[in-house]
Amino acid sequence: MKKAIGGFLALFCISACGFEPLYAQKEDSSGWYFSGNFDTSVTSEMAKVKVEPIADRFGQEIRNELLDLITPRGMPKNPQYRLFVTLQDKEIIQQALRRDITATRERVRYSVRYELVSTTSNETLVKGDSVSFVSYDILANPYSTTMAQKKTQSDAAKIIANDIVLRLGAYFHREMGMRGNY
């Protein structure tokens, strides 16, 4: 009985917090969100974004991730938006020092700045920063350490790309709701 009351209370609290699904269509103002139909207006609007080239190998990895997430069916022929991403900072912090002051672990902080620009008005619609923290062990074998560095760089690119896509999705969701498109 206590579990049932606790579950009901948890559902009540979640529904009262203002949580709103990003990709679900609300049928009417008094109903539930999910009725078996998914709204694709946010994803179709995001498919109109052209991801501009990003400098350096790390930038290429971010761009590839963004292309996979935003435009999985290919680049738009007539993009309505342009996404610019620039690497701001890469900071390497050595951790877990031995007695001879050599590190056995490194933590890397990547910071990028992104900006979504309308192609029609050349107005900045969304801009912000995204940060990723990753780490790897420094191993006795230099090849293993190099591969660990590459893996963490790839992981950081995925984290940053997912963060940017989530923020763009929230922007389009809010704008589509204000325009009354769903």
Disulfide bonds with the S-S distance in Angstrom:
none
